[in-house]
Amino acid sequence: MNNQTRLQELSAFLKAQRAKVLPQSVGLSTGTRRRTPGLRREEVAQLAGVSSTWYTWLEQGRDIKVSPSVLDAVAKALQLTVDERKYLYALALETGTGALLREEQQPQISPALQRILKELRSCPTIISDRRLHIVGWNEAAAHVFMDFEQIPYELRNMIRILFTRKEFQRLAVNWEHFISGFLAIFRAYYGQFVEDEWYERFLQEMRELHPSFQSLWEESRVSSAPEVLIEFRHAKAGKMTFHLTSLQVQGDVDLRCSIYTPDPQSSTEAKLNQLINAQK
């Protein structure tokens, strides 16, 4: 990510977060002259104990000097979560870490992780890298979603698939809610690896190809491990409800394990077993 792009993303992030903070939640009057939701710039500056001019320059994406202590105050004023704070610091201080991935590099999953995938018979599970390229999945995932082997690795990106494959859009009852979890994860990676220019190229491609992408991106949270309840309308099994849990796989390669656990209050697990057994 070049310096201009980093500052533009910082500007967009601060504006989006400011709009989410309700004035009454920080002890301010809502008044009658507010034309936009959330806080005004000068109110954020007041809460953070900085000058209105300095905060305005920060939100405008100017290349100004910032310190961790001042960013702490801004983060507190904007009520940022831990993951959102990390994202802010990465963009403002350019503190991304980690080695770059080669474009053609496909991370390999270990035999032990392959065994875990196989054992999770009743939980559709997907393994992805830090760019959300899918590198592994189990039989249950193939039945609920699709056989990802049909998609070349370079196109097997979870965000790309969600926007391009109609079967995924038909599957999720609330597609925007479904994708929000993955965008939150993607944002966390984006901030962590600010030096990897692949992210900005990918985002630009998505903006150009999919008109709805930009608004969803601006509204998305930042979370390294969101937990959400998702309802699917499967073509063969009907209603299926899963709890999505994302786990970081420790090791030399940045891998994520996304596990869809059947809702115990539903008949999802029985339906999943029927799907699997029907193919045997």
Secondary structure as GFF3:
##gff-version 3
##sequence-region A 1 280
A	DSSP	alpha_helix	3	20	.	.	.	ID=ss1
A	DSSP	three_ten_helix	23	26	.	.	.	ID=ss2
A	DSSP	alpha_helix	41	48	.	.	.	ID=ss3
A	DSSP	alpha_helix	52	59	.	.	.	ID=ss4
A	DSSP	alpha_helix	68	77	.	.	.	ID=ss5
A	DSSP	alpha_helix	82	93	.	.	.	ID=ss6
A	DSSP	alpha_helix	111	119	.	.	.	ID=ss7
A	DSSP	beta_strand	125	129	.	.	.	ID=ss8
A	DSSP	beta_strand	134	137	.	.	.	ID=ss9
A	DSSP	alpha_helix	139	144	.	.	.	ID=ss10
A	DSSP	three_ten_helix	148	150	.	.	.	ID=ss11
A	DSSP	three_ten_helix	153	155	.	.	.	ID=ss12
A	DSSP	alpha_helix	158	164	.	.	.	ID=ss13
A	DSSP	alpha_helix	166	171	.	.	.	ID=ss14
A	DSSP	alpha_helix	175	192	.	.	.	ID=ss15
A	DSSP	alpha_helix	198	209	.	.	.	ID=ss16
A	DSSP	alpha_helix	213	219	.	.	.	ID=ss17
A	DSSP	beta_strand	228	234	.	.	.	ID=ss18
A	DSSP	beta_strand	238	249	.	.	.	ID=ss19
A	DSSP	beta_strand	255	262	.	.	.	ID=ss20
A	DSSP	alpha_helix	268	278	.	.	.	ID=ss21
###
